[in-house]
Amino acid sequence: PTPLPANPLEYRRALAIHNNGASTIYLGDSTVTTTNGFPLDAGEKIAFDIQNNPNVTVYAVSAGSVIVRVLELA
């Protein structure tokens, strides 16, 4: 699993993830796999309001190489 992003902003309030690749990515905690993760298909986006837990880490895995865009707001 790869943390998204690798180096989070301090005091962040929101996190958005965009699957800019051609394959599905799977989101979850540090134990995420393609079997147990939350699927984010190619082209899809998801946003998280993390004001009450700015230290949350989202991890991703995929079956191949995928371009993922991450936006953080602090």
Buried (B, 14 or more C-beta within 10 A) or exposed (E): BBEBBEEBEEEBBBBEBBBBBEEBBBBBEEEBEEEEBEEBEEEEEEEBEBEEEBEEEBBBBBEEEBEBEBEBBE
